[in-house]
Each structure stands twice: as structure tokens, then as C-alpha cells.
Amino acid sequence: MIMIAIAVIAAAMGGLIAGLKIPLLFLPFLFISKVKNKKDIFLLLFLVYALAIGYEFEIADIYGTDLCMVLSVLIPQLLLLDSGLRDDHPIFAKPKIIFIIIISAFVLGWFVNAVFVGAILIALAFEFSGDNARRGIFAAVISLALLIGALALVQGLLNLEGGAATQVVFISAFSTLTALVFFWKHVDRRELWH
């Protein structure tokens, strides 16, 4: 249960860094559903939790917000979802020192947000280092990195007054195309074209 504890702590701290109250309300229920090994309840709670965070965490302009704050909210959700759907990672089963180091980095990250984001990325690296890494979550991490790079490249075109709608369209289109690249083998092309 160490990995789910790290994920819950990361999501709670990321929410606090961004000034959100929703994580503190939902995370105990997500943790209990994981401990009780109720994956269907965990998924249902995670869906409601993700919708609630989307309602509370509003971004009017992607270029006017602090990127570390946005990543502090988004990346722990990937860690939380993956750790909730799988058994504890064998790397975290024995050495408790890794748990202490990551939690210490989270505490330091309260003062320096970049350290917090780095600690979450290290926890994700441990999570994905096993043989049973989930393709979808791993693809989401790579897609997020590609999206950040694409947003940086087209900043001159999208960073306009009243450009929030254009930013949403660009992010949606880029995310859809990236998802198609990762999952094109799994799409039944006959159903797609008929």
C-alpha cells in the first residue's frame, strides 16, 4: 500500500499548492477503496474526483498560469490512477527508504514547486519501471510532454487576448492526434471508416 499512499499524498499536496479543496474531500475515499481492493468503486470515485477537480481548477489562459502549479495538479492524478488500478510495485514493497525520500521531496516541494514536480516524476518513473507498466498511463505522460513542447512552439500564435477558446481547441486537437499515434494499432479501421 506504499504506492497508493505516495499517490494520495502527492495529489493532496498538489491540490494544496494550487489552493484546491476537492482533493482533501475525495482522497480519503479513494484510499479506502484501494485498501479494500474495490477497483470498480475506485474507478467510479476517481471519475467523480476528476470531474470535481476540473470544475474547481479553472485556467483562463494557459500562458498566464504557473506551469509548475498546473503540473502539480495534473501529474499526481496519473500516479493516483495507475497506483489505484494495480497492485503495489515490487520496488516499493521492501525499501521504505525510497518512501521517506519521496515524501521528504514532497515536503521540500511545498516551498519549491519544481522540486515537487520532480519528485512526482521520480515516483512515476518507479511506477513504470516494472514489467507491467500500463501503456495508457505511460502514453499520457509522453503526450503531456509533447503537448507542453507544442504549446511552447506556438506560443506566439496562441498567446493572444481572448485566446482561451483557441488554446482549448489546439490542446484538444493535439491531444487527439497524439492519442491516435499511440493507439492506432488498437483501432478497428473497418469500424472507423464505416
Order of alpha helices (4+ residues) and beta strands (2+ residues): alpha-alpha-alpha-alpha-alpha-alpha-alpha-alpha-alpha-alpha-alpha
